[in-house]
Amino acid sequence: MKDKPVLCKPVPGGMTEQEKAEAGLLYNPNRTTEMAAYRFKIQDAICEYNQLRPSQVQERRDFLAGIFGKIGEKCNILPPFKCDYGFRIEVGENFFANYNFIVLDGNYCRFGDNVWIAPNVSILAAGHPLDMQDRIDGWEYAFPVTVGNNVWIGGSVTIIGGVTIGDNAVVAAGSVVIRDVPADTLVAGNPARVIRKLTAEDRKKYQWAEQDAINREGMIK
């Protein structure tokens, strides 16, 4: 894992805007030119990333290794991809995200191993206050997002800051996740709610070609 960049000059006796953001407090990125400069630097780099070919899997992984805070050896995020700061994104092994993956990483967004993400998924750690004047004045907040191991996130899902998704969970397409998702569950809806537990019976849901079924049963044994 890389060292975290320091985006703001120290504030004697107080907190920097970066420190406020990562503590889950209201912060104002417009109060410091350093945060904006770093954000533009990463956004420009992501524009370059999005010009790489889909077949350049290793080149794209290595490119993101220079931006993300942590990245597994096997990581494939198909362009176009968008993020703000990059260093707050941490992904484990065997990570895959399909087209139009958006991460507003005002706070940390951490993904475990074997996480698969369908097209048009948004991870929105950052948000704005309900109060109109605070929004106009540029105040924001950001809460971390944590996704466990072996999670499948369906197409057009939105995950709001402050959410933790447990291991082996499945988030159905079109869901809006505003609260924690227990491990080993299927959730769906807006707002997303638990539909049921995932069990061994789910292994029988789909039909297999005979030769694949035989190989699969052999691996299970």
C-alpha positions in Angstrom: 0.0 0.0 0.0 1.3 3.4 -0.9 1.8 6.3 1.4 -1.2 8.7 1.5 -0.5 12.0 -0.2 -0.9 15.2 1.9 -3.0 17.6 -0.1 -3.2 20.5 2.2 -0.8 22.6 4.2 -1.0 22.1 8.0 -3.5 24.3 9.9 -2.0 25.3 13.3 -4.5 24.3 16.0 -7.0 23.0 13.5 -7.8 20.4 10.8 -7.1 20.7 7.1 -9.9 20.2 4.6 -8.4 16.8 3.7 -8.4 15.7 7.4 -12.0 16.9 7.8 -13.1 14.9 4.8 -11.4 11.7 5.9 -12.9 12.1 9.4 -16.4 12.3 8.0 -16.8 16.0 8.9 -18.1 18.7 6.6 -15.3 20.1 4.5 -14.9 22.7 1.8 -12.6 21.7 -1.1 -12.8 25.2 -2.5 -10.9 26.6 0.5 -7.7 25.1 -0.7 -6.1 25.2 -4.1 -4.0 22.0 -3.4 -7.1 19.7 -3.3 -8.4 21.1 -6.6 -4.9 20.8 -8.2 -4.6 17.2 -7.1 -8.1 16.3 -8.2 -7.5 17.8 -11.7 -4.2 16.0 -11.9 -5.9 12.6 -11.3 -8.9 13.4 -13.5 -6.5 14.3 -16.4 -4.7 11.0 -15.8 -7.9 9.1 -15.9 -8.7 10.7 -19.2 -5.4 9.2 -20.5 -6.4 5.8 -18.9 -9.7 5.9 -20.8 -7.8 6.1 -24.1 -6.1 2.7 -23.5 -7.5 -0.2 -25.5 -9.7 -2.8 -23.7 -7.2 -5.4 -24.8 -4.4 -3.6 -22.9 -5.4 -5.3 -19.6 -1.9 -5.3 -18.0 -1.1 -1.8 -19.1 -4.4 -0.5 -17.7 -3.8 -2.4 -14.4 -0.2 -0.9 -14.1 -1.5 2.6 -14.9 -4.0 2.4 -12.1 -1.3 1.1 -9.7 0.2 4.6 -9.9 -3.1 6.2 -8.9 -4.9 3.8 -6.5 -3.9 3.4 -2.8 -3.8 -0.4 -3.2 -4.4 -2.7 -6.1 -4.2 -6.5 -6.6 -2.1 -8.2 -9.3 -5.2 -9.0 -11.3 -7.4 -6.0 -11.8 -9.5 -5.1 -14.9 -11.5 -1.9 -15.0 -13.0 -1.3 -18.5 -12.9 2.2 -19.8 -14.6 4.6 -19.4 -13.8 4.9 -15.7 -14.0 8.0 -13.5 -12.7 9.0 -10.0 -11.6 12.1 -8.2 -8.6 11.4 -6.1 -7.6 7.8 -6.7 -5.4 7.3 -3.6 -8.5 6.5 -1.5 -9.5 3.6 -3.8 -8.2 0.2 -2.6 -9.0 -3.0 -4.6 -8.1 -6.6 -3.8 -7.2 -9.5 -6.1 -9.3 -10.5 -9.1 -11.2 -7.2 -9.3 -13.4 -6.5 -12.3 -15.5 -3.5 -13.2 -17.4 -3.1 -16.4 -18.1 0.1 -18.4 -18.9 3.4 -16.8 -17.6 2.7 -13.3 -17.7 5.9 -11.2 -16.1 6.3 -7.8 -16.5 9.7 -6.0 -13.7 9.0 -3.5 -14.0 11.9 -1.1 -13.4 9.3 1.5 -12.0 5.7 1.3 -13.6 3.2 -1.0 -12.2 -0.3 -0.3 -13.0 -3.5 -2.2 -12.0 -7.0 -1.2 -11.0 -9.9 -3.4 -13.1 -11.3 -6.2 -15.4 -8.3 -6.5 -17.2 -8.0 -9.8 -19.0 -4.9 -10.8 -21.5 -4.6 -13.7 -21.9 -1.6 -16.1 -23.0 1.9 -14.9 -22.3 1.4 -11.2 -21.7 4.5 -9.0 -19.9 4.5 -5.7 -20.7 7.9 -4.1 -18.7 8.4 -1.0 -19.2 12.2 -1.3 -22.4 14.1 -0.8 -23.8 17.6 -0.1 -25.7 18.9 3.0 -29.5 19.2 3.0 -29.2 22.9 3.9 -29.4 25.0 0.8 -27.0 27.7 2.0 -24.3 25.2 3.1 -24.5 23.6 -0.4 -24.1 27.0 -2.1 -21.2 27.9 0.1 -19.4 24.7 -1.2 -19.6 22.4 1.9 -19.5 18.7 1.3 -19.2 15.5 3.3 -17.8 12.1 2.5 -18.2 8.7 4.3 -16.2 5.6 3.5 -17.6 2.6 1.5 -16.4 -0.9 2.2 -17.1 -3.9 -0.1 -16.2 -7.3 1.2 -14.9 -10.4 -0.7 -16.7 -12.3 -3.4 -19.3 -9.6 -3.9 -21.3 -9.1 -7.2 -22.8 -5.7 -7.8 -25.3 -5.7 -10.7 -25.8 -3.1 -13.4 -26.8 0.5 -12.7 -26.4 0.1 -8.9 -25.7 3.2 -6.7 -24.0 2.8 -3.4 -24.0 5.8 -1.0 -21.3 6.8 1.4 -21.1 5.1 4.8 -22.2 1.7 3.5 -20.5 -1.7 4.2 -21.3 -4.7 2.0 -20.6 -8.0 3.5 -18.8 -11.0 2.0 -20.5 -13.0 -0.8 -23.4 -10.6 -1.1 -25.2 -9.9 -4.4 -26.7 -6.5 -5.1 -29.4 -6.8 -7.8 -29.3 -4.5 -10.8 -30.8 -1.0 -10.3 -30.6 -1.1 -6.6 -29.8 2.0 -4.5 -27.8 1.0 -1.4 -28.1 3.4 1.5 -27.6 1.0 4.4 -25.3 -1.9 5.2 -25.7 -5.2 3.4 -25.3 -8.4 5.4 -22.9 -11.1 4.2 -24.4 -14.0 2.1 -27.5 -12.1 1.1 -29.3 -10.9 -2.0 -30.5 -7.3 -1.8 -32.6 -5.4 -4.3 -34.7 -2.2 -4.7 -34.7 1.5 -3.9 -33.7 1.7 -1.2 -32.1 -1.8 -1.3 -33.5 -4.4 1.2 -32.6 -8.0 1.9 -34.6 -10.3 -0.4 -33.2 -13.6 1.1 -30.1 -15.4 2.3 -27.9 -17.0 -0.3 -27.6 -20.8 0.3 -26.1 -23.9 -1.3 -29.4 -24.3 -3.2 -28.3 -21.4 -5.4 -25.7 -23.6 -7.0 -28.6 -25.5 -8.6 -30.3 -22.4 -10.1 -28.7 -22.5 -13.6 -28.4 -25.2 -16.2 -25.0 -26.6 -17.1 -23.6 -28.4 -20.1 -23.0 -32.1 -19.1 -19.2 -31.9 -19.3 -19.1 -28.7 -17.3 -21.4 -30.1 -14.7 -19.2 -33.2 -14.3 -16.0 -31.1 -13.9 -17.8 -28.8 -11.5 -19.0 -31.6 -9.2 -15.4 -33.0 -9.2 -14.0 -29.7 -8.1 -16.6 -29.4 -5.3 -15.7 -32.8 -4.0 
